[in-house]
Amino acid sequence: MRRLHDSGMGVKRIAAALSRSTDTVSKHLFKKNTTKKSKGRPKHSIRTPKGFLAAQRAYKKLLKSSGGTKEVTAAMLKSEMKLKCDIKTVRRAFAENGYQFRPLHEKPDLSEGDKKERLQWAREHKHRSPSQWSQYVHACMDKKVFQVLPNAKYRKVAAKRKVRGVHRKRKRDFSVGHVKPSNPKVLKQSSGKGSVTIACAIGAGKVLMWHHVVGRWNAAAAGRMHSGALQPALRRAYPSVRGKFGAMEDNDPTGYKSRSGMGTGEDWLASKTDTRAQYLARLRRTALATPSEYIHSIMGSLHKHCGLLVEAKGGHFAEGGGN
């Protein structure tokens, strides 16, 4: 029909030649564009290739400006780019392009003997459910060395160690904000103030023991801690137990990296100073105020950690099970 019409034939002549009605010929020759419009809202610019490229540049800029001292959130990126979309759209753009929130890279330091021991333990206990862990273990305990950070110089370096992760692809990226600093000398020096060692035990939905280890940690110090602090705390928490208490050392740093724990010095002014005694008192208050639900969740998470440890064959696995 189109060729006949282009040669100069009218609608009636084409209809007669093809034995069609004039209405049918007209519909074919002069039909309107019937392309269906896409339903729903159009994609925001950040979800287009060009828009996401701009988001990547802005994200790297924020990482660089922070110096690795804090996590760059979707809200911060939205503010930086002056976007009018909601936070969910920003997160969706990253997810669509293969970017997920993953932990910072850290160098593995486990020996083969450590791996075998961890793997054997995980296989023996992975059958326990989250609720069983609170009954099977009376206390989870661990030691932690806290650096005394008297001013902004030391708090800045410590802040870099507290950043959990960054949005990235699976490919390793060692640029600013992607790598956690290891063994920073400035924290070891700590302006002559030194560090404090705390032995902590959690159980029964609370912090059972918060013990300041004075001097070097050795066999004698461990004995004093067990007899003078841990055993009395267990007897108070579990008065009905007549036999031995079940206690285990927990190497998971989650409790020390909780929002309440990190808040002990995170929002201080750069000019703010802190004495050693003030820091110890503030640290203890923060720990004892940890919610019961949070402590139960930490002990219950040992169920998941056992499974992840078996999958990793006794080696390292990302906190939370991510890549």
C-alpha positions as a printed NumPy array, in Angstrom:
array([[  0.   ,   0.   ,   0.   ],
       [  2.748,   2.41 ,   0.907],
       [  4.535,   1.944,  -2.421],
       [  1.298,   2.475,  -4.385],
       [  0.479,   5.577,  -2.409],
       [  4.018,   6.958,  -2.894],
       [  3.643,   6.435,  -6.68 ],
       [  0.656,   8.807,  -6.736],
       [ -2.341,   6.512,  -6.32 ],
       [ -5.142,   7.741,  -4.137],
       [ -6.935,   5.82 ,  -1.397],
       [ -9.917,   4.872,  -3.58 ],
       [ -7.767,   3.519,  -6.438],
       [ -5.62 ,   1.517,  -3.993],
       [ -8.75 ,   0.098,  -2.327],
       [-10.205,  -0.931,  -5.715],
       [ -6.923,  -2.459,  -6.871],
       [ -6.482,  -4.502,  -3.672],
       [-10.182,  -5.235,  -3.132],
       [-10.083,  -3.556,   0.281],
       [-12.304,  -0.944,   1.842],
       [-11.178,   2.655,   1.89 ],
       [-11.264,   2.602,   5.688],
       [ -8.791,  -0.288,   5.818],
       [ -6.437,   1.419,   3.365],
       [ -6.609,   4.688,   5.297],
       [ -5.8  ,   2.954,   8.594],
       [ -2.675,   1.372,   7.124],
       [ -1.506,   4.504,   5.327],
       [ -2.253,   7.053,   8.011],
       [ -2.102,   5.015,  11.203],
       [ -0.956,   6.878,  14.284],
       [  2.048,   5.97 ,  16.392],
       [  0.623,   3.444,  18.835],
       [  3.787,   2.939,  20.879],
       [  2.741,   2.406,  24.468],
       [  4.088,   4.756,  27.028],
       [  5.969,   3.165,  29.905],
       [  4.007,   2.939,  33.087],
       [  5.148,   4.424,  36.383],
       [  7.669,   7.14 ,  37.135],
       [ 10.711,   7.525,  34.914],
       [ 14.059,   6.494,  36.381],
       [ 15.823,   9.164,  38.383],
       [ 19.006,  10.505,  36.824],
       [ 21.197,   8.745,  39.416],
       [ 19.933,   5.412,  38.097],
       [ 21.073,   6.166,  34.543],
       [ 24.651,   5.339,  33.421],
       [ 25.623,   9.01 ,  33.231],
       [ 23.987,   9.857,  36.545],
       [ 25.566,   6.952,  38.401],
       [ 28.994,   7.888,  37.029],
       [ 28.518,  11.306,  38.623],
       [ 27.448,   9.599,  41.847],
       [ 30.64 ,   7.519,  41.841],
       [ 32.759,  10.653,  41.493],
       [ 30.853,  12.362,  44.309],
       [ 31.17 ,   9.284,  46.528],
       [ 34.937,   9.101,  46.027],
       [ 35.18 ,  12.827,  46.752],
       [ 33.365,  12.372,  50.064],
       [ 35.588,   9.414,  50.971],
       [ 38.703,  11.421,  50.24 ],
       [ 37.521,  14.483,  52.163],
       [ 36.663,  12.339,  55.202],
       [ 40.141,  10.851,  55.179],
       [ 38.654,   7.494,  56.089],
       [ 37.448,   8.741,  59.495],
       [ 33.746,   8.064,  58.911],
       [ 31.36 ,   6.113,  56.73 ],
       [ 29.863,   7.882,  53.726],
       [ 26.098,   7.323,  53.812],
       [ 23.433,   7.605,  51.132],
       [ 22.106,  10.705,  52.894],
       [ 25.52 ,  12.367,  52.689],
       [ 25.754,  11.548,  48.974],
       [ 22.272,  12.928,  48.346],
       [ 23.213,  16.163,  50.089],
       [ 26.523,  16.436,  48.205],
       [ 24.846,  15.989,  44.799],
       [ 21.759,  18.065,  45.765],
       [ 19.478,  15.251,  44.617],
       [ 15.705,  15.534,  44.952],
       [ 15.092,  11.782,  45.1  ],
       [ 14.692,   9.846,  48.346],
       [ 17.419,   7.875,  50.121],
       [ 15.974,   4.58 ,  48.907],
       [ 16.556,   5.606,  45.271],
       [ 20.222,   6.358,  45.979],
       [ 20.717,   2.943,  47.598],
       [ 18.882,   1.251,  44.721],
       [ 21.221,   2.897,  42.206],
       [ 24.253,   1.444,  43.988],
       [ 22.641,  -2.003,  44.247],
       [ 21.731,  -2.019,  40.548],
       [ 25.365,  -1.389,  39.664],
       [ 26.76 ,  -4.138,  41.886],
       [ 27.826,  -1.914,  44.793],
       [ 27.047,  -3.247,  48.263],
       [ 28.134,  -2.151,  51.716],
       [ 31.127,  -4.391,  52.439],
       [ 33.655,  -4.376,  55.297],
       [ 37.047,  -2.764,  54.907],
       [ 39.953,  -4.972,  53.878],
       [ 42.135,  -6.364,  56.646],
       [ 45.162,  -8.611,  56.376],
       [ 44.626, -12.208,  57.591],
       [ 46.914, -13.331,  60.409],
       [ 45.751, -16.863,  61.262],
       [ 48.114, -19.826,  61.304],
       [ 47.033, -23.236,  60.006],
       [ 46.888, -24.481,  63.596],
       [ 44.514, -21.665,  64.53 ],
       [ 42.278, -22.491,  61.579],
       [ 42.045, -26.182,  62.483],
       [ 41.226, -25.401,  66.107],
       [ 38.549, -22.868,  65.155],
       [ 37.039, -25.243,  62.594],
       [ 36.826, -28.137,  65.053],
       [ 35.138, -25.937,  67.661],
       [ 32.609, -24.58 ,  65.145],
       [ 31.668, -28.065,  63.929],
       [ 31.054, -29.236,  67.503],
       [ 28.75 , -26.33 ,  68.372],
       [ 27.059, -25.179,  65.15 ],
       [ 23.941, -27.269,  65.935],
       [ 22.992, -24.969,  68.827],
       [ 20.187, -22.498,  68.112],
       [ 20.452, -18.762,  68.98 ],
       [ 18.237, -19.223,  72.066],
       [ 20.323, -22.169,  73.298],
       [ 23.518, -20.139,  73.421],
       [ 22.213, -17.991,  76.289],
       [ 21.523, -21.174,  78.289],
       [ 24.607, -23.141,  77.253],
       [ 27.042, -20.31 ,  77.982],
       [ 26.731, -18.381,  81.231],
       [ 29.248, -15.767,  80.132],
       [ 31.101, -14.678,  77.023],
       [ 34.263, -12.862,  77.938],
       [ 37.07 , -11.101,  76.164],
       [ 39.835,  -8.592,  76.713],
       [ 40.095,  -5.315,  74.892],
       [ 42.834,  -2.726,  74.898],
       [ 41.358,   0.782,  74.761],
       [ 43.605,   3.638,  73.776],
       [ 43.374,   6.763,  75.91 ],
       [ 42.771,   9.524,  73.357],
       [ 43.303,  12.865,  75.115],
       [ 42.793,  15.193,  72.142],
       [ 41.672,  15.526,  68.506],
       [ 44.93 ,  14.215,  66.992],
       [ 44.502,  10.779,  68.504],
       [ 40.718,  10.633,  68.112],
       [ 41.073,  11.239,  64.356],
       [ 43.303,   8.193,  63.89 ],
       [ 41.052,   6.098,  66.12 ],
       [ 38.029,   7.161,  64.062],
       [ 39.578,   5.587,  60.967],
       [ 39.797,   2.284,  62.825],
       [ 36.082,   2.39 ,  63.69 ],
       [ 34.778,   2.706,  60.125],
       [ 33.013,  -0.581,  59.333],
       [ 33.042,  -0.564,  55.551],
       [ 32.39 ,   1.183,  52.255],
       [ 30.156,   0.702,  49.217],
       [ 32.276,  -1.038,  46.596],
       [ 32.275,  -3.813,  44.037],
       [ 33.877,  -7.176,  44.729],
       [ 37.112,  -6.006,  43.079],
       [ 39.661,  -4.832,  45.64 ],
       [ 40.178,  -1.092,  45.887],
       [ 42.976,   0.269,  48.069],
       [ 42.295,   3.993,  47.574],
       [ 41.461,   6.452,  50.369],
       [ 38.615,   5.28 ,  52.566],
       [ 38.769,   1.649,  51.401],
       [ 41.515,   0.312,  53.699],
       [ 41.534,   0.239,  57.482],
       [ 44.854,   1.572,  58.868],
       [ 46.832,  -1.112,  60.706],
       [ 48.816,  -0.599,  63.921],
       [ 48.948,   3.208,  63.744],
       [ 51.963,   4.464,  65.664],
       [ 50.121,   7.53 ,  66.891],
       [ 47.79 ,   5.308,  68.931],
       [ 50.678,   3.384,  70.446],
       [ 52.365,   6.59 ,  71.59 ],
       [ 49.133,   8.111,  72.933],
       [ 50.974,  11.152,  74.292],
       [ 52.42 ,   9.248,  77.243],
       [ 48.964,   8.376,  78.558],
       [ 49.24 ,   4.737,  77.515],
       [ 46.287,   2.401,  77.132],
       [ 43.918,   0.54 ,  79.412],
       [ 43.076,  -3.164,  79.281],
       [ 39.508,  -4.121,  80.116],
       [ 38.299,  -7.678,  80.697],
       [ 34.581,  -7.843,  79.994],
       [ 32.032, -10.625,  80.44 ],
       [ 28.444, -10.58 ,  79.19 ],
       [ 25.609, -12.965,  80.008],
       [ 22.075, -13.098,  81.423],
       [ 21.271, -10.119,  79.209],
       [ 23.725,  -7.719,  80.841],
       [ 27.371,  -6.823,  81.342],
       [ 28.343,  -9.19 ,  84.163],
       [ 31.892,  -7.959,  84.631],
       [ 33.814,  -4.833,  83.617],
       [ 37.271,  -5.334,  85.06 ],
       [ 40.165,  -2.903,  84.667],
       [ 43.361,  -4.927,  84.341],
       [ 46.109,  -3.07 ,  86.192],
       [ 49.62 ,  -3.742,  84.915],
       [ 50.611,  -6.445,  82.434],
       [ 48.209,  -9.204,  81.456],
       [ 49.719, -12.507,  82.519],
       [ 48.817, -15.68 ,  84.428],
       [ 48.746, -13.872,  87.763],
       [ 46.532, -11.091,  86.411],
       [ 44.211, -13.703,  84.855],
       [ 43.945, -15.503,  88.194],
       [ 43.063, -12.301,  90.01 ],
       [ 40.437, -11.503,  87.4  ],
       [ 38.784, -14.941,  87.586],
       [ 38.693, -15.21 ,  91.361],
       [ 38.174, -11.574,  92.267],
       [ 35.82 , -10.371,  89.524],
       [ 34.395, -13.086,  87.248],
       [ 33.391, -15.732,  89.806],
       [ 31.553, -13.291,  92.134],
       [ 29.764, -11.799,  89.113],
       [ 28.633, -15.249,  87.936],
       [ 27.397, -16.208,  91.407],
       [ 25.325, -13.019,  91.616],
       [ 23.853, -13.523,  88.124],
       [ 23.176, -17.282,  88.475],
       [ 22.491, -18.031,  92.168],
       [ 20.786, -21.359,  91.354],
       [ 23.828, -22.873,  89.608],
       [ 25.583, -25.35 ,  91.907],
       [ 28.121, -26.871,  89.559],
       [ 30.606, -25.298,  87.166],
       [ 29.819, -22.209,  85.158],
       [ 30.035, -22.328,  81.378],
       [ 32.186, -19.467,  80.11 ],
       [ 33.881, -18.878,  76.791],
       [ 36.18 , -16.301,  75.314],
       [ 34.561, -14.421,  72.474],
       [ 36.801, -13.028,  69.741],
       [ 33.938, -11.209,  68.016],
       [ 34.573,  -7.428,  68.324],
       [ 30.926,  -6.519,  67.671],
       [ 30.182,  -5.455,  71.232],
       [ 33.079,  -3.06 ,  71.303],
       [ 31.991,  -1.564,  67.969],
       [ 28.355,  -1.016,  68.923],
       [ 26.815,   2.417,  68.464],
       [ 26.732,   2.949,  72.22 ],
       [ 30.38 ,   2.   ,  72.594],
       [ 31.512,   4.13 ,  69.672],
       [ 29.573,   7.068,  71.04 ],
       [ 31.894,   7.462,  74.036],
       [ 34.109,   9.877,  72.117],
       [ 32.804,  10.15 ,  68.584],
       [ 30.941,  13.446,  68.82 ],
       [ 33.341,  15.397,  70.968],
       [ 34.633,  18.761,  69.862],
       [ 38.122,  18.806,  68.393],
       [ 39.272,  21.003,  71.286],
       [ 37.832,  18.696,  73.961],
       [ 40.347,  17.001,  76.265],
       [ 39.89 ,  14.007,  78.541],
       [ 41.91 ,  12.796,  81.529],
       [ 42.645,   9.108,  82.028],
       [ 40.304,   8.853,  85.031],
       [ 37.492,  10.618,  83.172],
       [ 37.915,   8.328,  80.181],
       [ 37.799,   5.159,  82.316],
       [ 34.654,   6.327,  84.11 ],
       [ 32.948,   7.261,  80.859],
       [ 33.927,   3.943,  79.275],
       [ 32.447,   1.984,  82.189],
       [ 29.178,   3.957,  82.168],
       [ 28.776,   3.335,  78.448],
       [ 29.373,  -0.414,  78.785],
       [ 26.99 ,  -0.89 ,  81.718],
       [ 24.247,   0.964,  79.824],
       [ 24.279,  -1.587,  76.973],
       [ 20.674,  -2.755,  76.326],
       [ 19.758,  -6.301,  77.384],
       [ 18.286,  -7.096,  73.952],
       [ 21.579,  -6.198,  72.311],
       [ 23.569,  -8.516,  74.584],
       [ 21.149, -11.394,  73.939],
       [ 21.514, -10.811,  70.196],
       [ 25.325, -10.948,  70.444],
       [ 25.276, -14.288,  72.24 ],
       [ 22.611, -15.627,  69.868],
       [ 24.717, -14.605,  66.858],
       [ 27.259, -17.29 ,  67.817],
       [ 24.926, -19.724,  66.048],
       [ 25.427, -17.894,  62.755],
       [ 29.147, -17.377,  63.341],
       [ 29.676, -21.116,  63.784],
       [ 28.142, -21.761,  60.376],
       [ 30.22 , -19.038,  58.727],
       [ 33.354, -20.378,  60.382],
       [ 32.685, -23.855,  59.   ],
       [ 32.118, -22.399,  55.506],
       [ 35.417, -20.502,  55.784],
       [ 37.16 , -23.754,  56.844],
       [ 38.413, -22.132,  60.023],
       [ 39.727, -19.015,  58.279],
       [ 38.569, -15.417,  58.239],
       [ 35.035, -14.454,  57.308],
       [ 33.499, -11.007,  56.966],
       [ 31.616,  -9.701,  59.983],
       [ 27.92 , -10.156,  59.251],
       [ 28.643, -12.744,  56.56 ],
       [ 29.172, -10.31 ,  53.65 ],
       [ 31.945, -10.316,  51.059]])
